[in-house]
Amino acid sequence: MNWLNELNWGAIATDGLLLIGKLVLAFLAFYVARAIGRKVISQSFVKMKKQRNISAGRSHTLEKLAVNVLSYVLIFILVTFIAEMFGFSPSALIAGAGVIGLAVGFGAQGLVSDVVTGFFLLLEKQVDVGDYVTVAGLDGIVEEVGLRTTQIRGFDGTLYFIPNRNITDVHNHSRGNMRALVDVSIPFEDNMDETIKVIQDACADLGDVKELIKEGPDVVGVEDLSSSLVTIRVIAKTENMHQWTVERKIRQVIKQAMDEYKQSQEDDTANEKDE
């Protein structure tokens, strides 16, 4: 155990404290640089959105991508700095990473496909943050578009992380007005002309949701016939993402109008009997 006594514990403690201090400063610099970088990126995109008339969704998409790229660059710098502190040559690490990358490159084709697909998703503006889309068999709102994955929030609250290589078809429901469609089933024996008039009159008074409607609502006529029911279809064009609100309101006013119509018919029948 003589070698323990020969060690310069003072120098070891000093070197250890210096190393810990450098690590603390490195991580502190990383978090400060990331915070400043995010703020600069955010302010830059606010100015860009005003000057170049970029949509909010597009601006948010590119902003998140820029923040991710910044994080990757800062992480690489941090790892390189820590490697230098432990005596490793950054150039040797990069060269080694190149050899290893070549060795595993054949197994990383999926990652390359993710990046390429993500690049074209952004380049061609197929989706933006906030869009309502259907991709890879999933419906939801786009929360983030990256070079490797796309995040979609389902309507039940589930957050889906979809590798970009799995996105073969994109159905973007947010690029124009949407259609509100309501089918109303009535008994076969009811007077068709009167019923259609009642429905059309009811659709003329939709209250607060009227400002969300771009066209209609119009009763297009009989959509389907069965042995006991007749289906009448109502269609309207609405602002994006408000089609469900308009559909609910149309159903509500039609139900109220049909109840009043049937009640008036019953009252007329009762009056005729009294006479």
C-alpha positions as CSV (number, residue, x, y, z in Angstrom):
1,M,0.0,0.0,0.0
2,N,3.1,2.2,-0.2
3,W,1.9,3.5,-3.6
4,L,-1.1,5.1,-1.9
5,N,1.2,7.1,0.3
6,E,3.1,8.2,-2.7
7,L,0.1,9.7,-4.4
8,N,-0.2,13.5,-4.3
9,W,-3.7,13.6,-2.9
10,G,-3.7,17.4,-2.9
11,A,-3.0,17.5,-6.6
12,I,-5.7,14.8,-7.3
13,A,-8.3,16.8,-5.2
14,T,-7.4,20.0,-7.0
15,D,-7.6,18.3,-10.5
16,G,-10.9,16.7,-9.5
17,L,-12.4,20.0,-8.3
18,L,-11.2,21.7,-11.5
19,L,-12.8,18.9,-13.6
20,I,-16.1,19.2,-11.7
21,G,-16.0,23.0,-12.1
22,K,-15.4,22.7,-15.8
23,L,-18.3,20.2,-16.2
24,V,-20.6,22.5,-14.3
25,L,-19.6,25.5,-16.4
26,A,-20.0,23.5,-19.6
27,F,-23.5,22.4,-18.7
28,L,-24.3,25.9,-17.5
29,A,-23.1,27.4,-20.8
30,F,-25.1,24.8,-22.7
31,Y,-28.4,25.7,-21.0
32,V,-27.7,29.4,-21.2
33,A,-26.8,29.2,-24.9
34,R,-29.9,27.1,-25.6
35,A,-32.2,29.5,-23.8
36,I,-30.7,32.5,-25.6
37,G,-30.8,30.7,-29.0
38,R,-34.4,29.8,-28.5
39,K,-35.3,33.4,-27.7
40,V,-33.4,34.7,-30.7
41,I,-35.1,32.1,-33.0
42,S,-38.5,32.9,-31.6
43,Q,-38.0,36.7,-32.1
44,S,-36.6,36.1,-35.6
45,F,-39.6,34.1,-36.7
46,V,-42.0,36.7,-35.3
47,K,-40.3,39.3,-37.5
48,M,-40.2,37.0,-40.4
49,K,-43.9,36.2,-40.1
50,K,-44.8,39.9,-40.3
51,Q,-42.4,40.9,-43.0
52,R,-42.9,37.9,-45.4
53,N,-46.6,37.2,-44.5
54,I,-45.9,33.6,-43.5
55,S,-48.8,31.7,-42.0
56,A,-48.8,31.1,-38.2
57,G,-48.7,27.3,-38.7
58,R,-45.8,27.5,-41.2
59,S,-43.9,29.8,-38.9
60,H,-44.4,27.6,-35.9
61,T,-43.3,24.5,-37.9
62,L,-40.0,26.1,-39.0
63,E,-39.4,27.6,-35.6
64,K,-39.6,24.2,-33.9
65,L,-37.3,22.7,-36.5
66,A,-34.8,25.5,-36.0
67,V,-34.9,24.9,-32.2
68,N,-34.3,21.2,-32.7
69,V,-31.3,21.8,-35.0
70,L,-29.9,24.3,-32.5
71,S,-30.2,21.7,-29.7
72,Y,-28.4,19.1,-31.8
73,V,-25.5,21.5,-32.6
74,L,-25.2,22.5,-28.9
75,I,-25.2,18.9,-27.7
76,F,-22.4,18.0,-30.2
77,I,-20.3,21.0,-29.0
78,L,-20.9,19.9,-25.4
79,V,-19.9,16.3,-26.0
80,T,-16.8,17.5,-27.9
81,F,-15.8,19.8,-25.0
82,I,-16.3,17.1,-22.4
83,A,-14.2,14.7,-24.5
84,E,-11.4,17.2,-24.6
85,M,-11.5,17.5,-20.8
86,F,-11.0,13.7,-20.4
87,G,-8.1,13.8,-22.9
88,F,-9.8,12.5,-26.0
89,S,-9.1,14.1,-29.3
90,P,-12.2,15.5,-31.0
91,S,-10.7,14.8,-34.5
92,A,-10.1,11.2,-33.5
93,L,-13.6,10.9,-32.2
94,I,-15.1,12.3,-35.4
95,A,-12.9,10.0,-37.5
96,G,-14.0,7.0,-35.4
97,A,-17.6,8.1,-35.7
98,G,-17.2,8.2,-39.5
99,V,-15.9,4.6,-39.5
100,I,-18.6,3.4,-37.2
101,G,-21.2,5.4,-39.2
102,L,-20.1,3.6,-42.3
103,A,-20.3,0.2,-40.6
104,V,-23.8,0.8,-39.3
105,G,-25.0,2.8,-42.4
106,F,-26.6,-0.2,-44.0
107,G,-28.6,-0.7,-40.9
108,A,-29.6,3.0,-40.7
109,Q,-31.6,3.2,-43.9
110,G,-34.8,3.8,-42.0
111,L,-33.2,6.9,-40.4
112,V,-32.1,8.2,-43.7
113,S,-35.6,7.6,-45.1
114,D,-37.0,9.5,-42.2
115,V,-34.8,12.5,-42.8
116,V,-35.4,12.6,-46.5
117,T,-39.2,12.3,-46.1
118,G,-39.2,14.9,-43.4
119,F,-37.2,17.3,-45.6
120,F,-39.7,17.0,-48.4
121,L,-42.7,17.3,-46.0
122,L,-41.2,20.7,-45.0
123,L,-40.0,21.8,-48.5
124,E,-43.3,21.1,-50.2
125,K,-45.4,22.5,-47.3
126,Q,-47.5,19.4,-47.1
127,V,-48.2,19.9,-43.4
128,D,-47.8,22.7,-40.9
129,V,-48.2,22.8,-37.1
130,G,-51.9,23.2,-36.3
131,D,-53.2,21.4,-39.4
132,Y,-55.9,18.7,-39.2
133,V,-54.5,15.8,-41.1
134,T,-54.8,12.1,-41.7
135,V,-51.5,10.3,-42.0
136,A,-50.4,6.7,-41.5
137,G,-54.1,5.8,-40.8
138,L,-54.3,8.4,-37.9
139,D,-56.4,11.5,-37.6
140,G,-55.3,14.5,-35.5
141,I,-53.7,17.9,-35.2
142,V,-50.1,18.3,-36.1
143,E,-48.1,19.5,-33.1
144,E,-44.5,19.2,-34.5
145,V,-42.9,18.4,-37.8
146,G,-39.3,17.2,-37.5
147,L,-36.7,15.7,-39.9
148,R,-37.1,12.3,-38.2
149,T,-40.6,12.2,-36.7
150,T,-43.9,14.0,-37.0
151,Q,-46.0,14.4,-33.8
152,I,-49.8,14.3,-34.2
153,R,-52.3,14.9,-31.3
154,G,-55.3,12.6,-31.7
155,F,-58.8,13.9,-30.8
156,D,-58.8,11.7,-27.7
157,G,-55.6,13.4,-26.4
158,T,-53.2,10.8,-27.5
159,L,-49.9,12.1,-28.9
160,Y,-48.6,10.0,-31.8
161,F,-44.9,10.0,-32.8
162,I,-44.9,8.9,-36.4
163,P,-41.6,8.1,-38.2
164,N,-41.6,10.1,-41.4
165,R,-40.8,7.0,-43.5
166,N,-44.3,5.7,-42.6
167,I,-46.0,8.8,-44.1
168,T,-46.8,7.7,-47.6
169,D,-50.0,9.6,-48.0
170,V,-50.9,12.9,-46.5
171,H,-54.6,14.0,-46.3
172,N,-54.6,17.6,-45.2
173,H,-58.0,18.8,-44.1
174,S,-56.9,22.3,-43.3
175,R,-56.3,23.7,-46.8
176,G,-59.6,25.3,-47.5
177,N,-63.2,25.4,-46.4
178,M,-64.7,22.2,-45.0
179,R,-68.1,20.6,-45.6
180,A,-70.7,20.2,-42.9
181,L,-73.1,17.4,-43.7
182,V,-76.2,16.4,-41.8
183,D,-78.7,13.7,-42.8
184,V,-82.2,13.9,-41.4
185,S,-84.4,10.8,-41.4
186,I,-88.2,11.3,-41.4
187,P,-91.1,8.8,-41.6
188,F,-92.0,7.7,-45.1
189,E,-95.6,9.0,-44.9
190,D,-94.6,12.6,-44.0
191,N,-95.3,15.4,-46.5
192,M,-91.9,15.8,-48.3
193,D,-92.3,19.3,-49.6
194,E,-93.5,20.7,-46.2
195,T,-90.8,18.9,-44.3
196,I,-88.0,20.2,-46.6
197,K,-89.4,23.7,-46.2
198,V,-89.4,23.4,-42.4
199,I,-85.8,22.2,-42.5
200,Q,-84.6,24.9,-44.9
201,D,-86.3,27.6,-42.8
202,A,-84.7,26.2,-39.6
203,C,-81.3,26.3,-41.3
204,A,-81.7,30.0,-42.0
205,D,-81.4,30.9,-38.3
206,L,-78.3,29.4,-36.9
207,G,-77.4,32.1,-34.4
208,D,-73.8,32.5,-33.4
209,V,-72.4,29.9,-35.8
210,K,-73.7,31.8,-38.8
211,E,-70.4,33.7,-39.1
212,L,-68.6,30.3,-39.4
213,I,-70.5,29.4,-42.5
214,K,-69.1,30.3,-45.9
215,E,-71.9,28.8,-48.0
216,G,-75.4,27.4,-47.3
217,P,-76.7,25.5,-45.5
218,D,-78.8,24.1,-48.3
219,V,-81.3,21.2,-48.3
220,V,-80.0,19.2,-51.4
221,G,-83.0,16.8,-51.3
222,V,-83.7,13.2,-50.6
223,E,-80.5,11.2,-50.2
224,D,-81.8,7.7,-49.4
225,L,-85.0,5.7,-49.2
226,S,-85.9,2.8,-47.0
227,S,-89.0,0.8,-46.3
228,S,-90.0,3.2,-43.5
229,L,-87.7,6.2,-43.6
230,V,-86.7,9.0,-46.0
231,T,-83.2,10.6,-45.5
232,I,-82.9,14.3,-46.4
233,R,-79.4,15.7,-46.7
234,V,-78.3,19.2,-45.6
235,I,-74.9,20.6,-46.7
236,A,-72.9,23.7,-45.8
237,K,-69.4,25.0,-46.4
238,T,-67.7,26.2,-43.2
239,E,-64.5,27.7,-42.0
240,N,-61.7,25.2,-41.4
241,M,-62.1,23.1,-38.2
242,H,-65.6,24.4,-37.5
243,Q,-67.5,21.9,-39.5
244,W,-68.4,19.8,-36.4
245,T,-69.7,22.9,-34.6
246,V,-71.9,23.8,-37.5
247,E,-73.2,20.2,-37.9
248,R,-74.2,20.1,-34.2
249,K,-76.0,23.4,-34.5
250,I,-77.9,22.4,-37.7
251,R,-79.1,19.2,-35.9
252,Q,-80.2,21.2,-32.9
253,V,-82.3,23.7,-34.9
254,I,-83.8,21.0,-37.2
255,K,-84.8,19.0,-34.1
256,Q,-86.5,22.1,-32.6
257,A,-88.2,23.0,-35.8
258,M,-89.5,19.5,-36.4
259,D,-90.9,19.3,-32.9
260,E,-92.7,22.6,-33.4
261,Y,-94.0,21.4,-36.8
262,K,-95.3,18.2,-35.4
263,Q,-96.9,19.9,-32.4
264,S,-98.7,22.4,-34.8
265,Q,-100.0,19.4,-36.8
266,E,-101.3,17.7,-33.7
267,D,-103.0,21.0,-32.6
268,D,-104.6,21.4,-36.0
269,T,-105.9,17.8,-35.8
270,A,-107.3,18.4,-32.4
271,N,-109.1,21.6,-33.5
272,E,-110.6,19.8,-36.4
273,K,-112.0,17.1,-34.1
274,D,-113.4,19.7,-31.8
275,E,-115.2,21.4,-34.6
